[in-house]
């Protein structure tokens, strides 16, 4: 998964190979059930605020489902973030999944 790079644009372009590649990436991510784990942003000093705002706007405009937005957990300190991870409930489509450990992915301010 470290080698995956996805181009997110306004249209699929003129080459159907790119569209099919994006579909394959989506199927792979769904098959590996990565959405069953939370992703955490350790927002020290508001560093991640623009990203969180972008995600919230994507929900408001219908580009991202609210259930999927909740995958990204945000807290100002590590203890609070770990508490959010402990209480995390995956989106309904993956609620029965037990294949992945209940730890999350954390991004922190540089």
N, C-alpha and C positions, 0 to 999 in steps of 0.2 A: 504494500500500500504506500510505501514511502516514495515510490516512483511515479505515482499517479499525478497528473496535472490536468485540470479540467478548465477549458476556456468557457467562460460564462459571457455570452453576448446577447444581443437583442434578437438575433435570428440565427438559424442553423447554417446560414451561408449557402453557397451553391454546390459544395462538395458533400454528397451524402455519406461519405466515409466518416466525417466528423460527427454527424448526427448519430450514426450507428455506434461510434466509439463512446459518445456520451451516454447512450442507452446501455451499452455494456458496462460502463463504469457504474451507472445507477443500479443495474441488476446485481453486480458484484457487491456493492455496498449493502444492498438490501439482503442478499444471501448471507453475508457475514454478520448481519444484524448489529452493525455499529450504532444504530439509533437506539439500541437497548441500553446504552451507557450514556451518562451525561458528559457534557463537555464543560469545563469550568474556566472562567476568566477571573483571575485574581486582580481585581480592579483597585490597585493601590494608587491613591492620588487622582483617581478619575481617568487613568490612562486609557482604559477600554471604553469609556463613555461614548465616543463616536461610533464604535462598532456596535455597541448595544443599541444606540439610537437608530443606526442603519437597519438592524434586525427588526426593531419595533416598527419602523416605517414599512419594511417589507411585509410585515403582518397586516398593518393598517391598509395597505394597498392590495392585499390579496395574493402576494407573491409567495408567502410562506404561511403555512397553517399554524395557528396558535399552539397546537400540540407539539409541533416540530420546533417552534421557537423556544419552548420550555426545555428542550434538550440542553440549551446553552445556559448554564447556571452562572450567576455573577455575584460576587461578594467582595467586600473590602479587606477581609482578613481570612487566613487559611482555616481557622477553626469554623468560621461561619460557612465557608465553602464546603468543608468536609461534612458539616451538618446538612447542607443542601444535598450533597451526594447521598448521604444516608437515607434521606427522606424521598429521594428521586423515584418517580414512577414513570416507566417508559410510556411512549405513546400507545394508544390502544392496540395498534396493529402488531406490537411486539410484546404485549403484556405477559404472554405465557412463556416467553423466552427464558431459558435457564442456562444456555450454552456459554454465556460470557460472564466473567467475574463482575461483581458490582462495584468496580472502581471506575473512576472517570479519567478524562484527559484534562490536563490543566495547562493553561497558558498564563504566564505572569508578565508583569511589566519588566522591561529590560533594565 
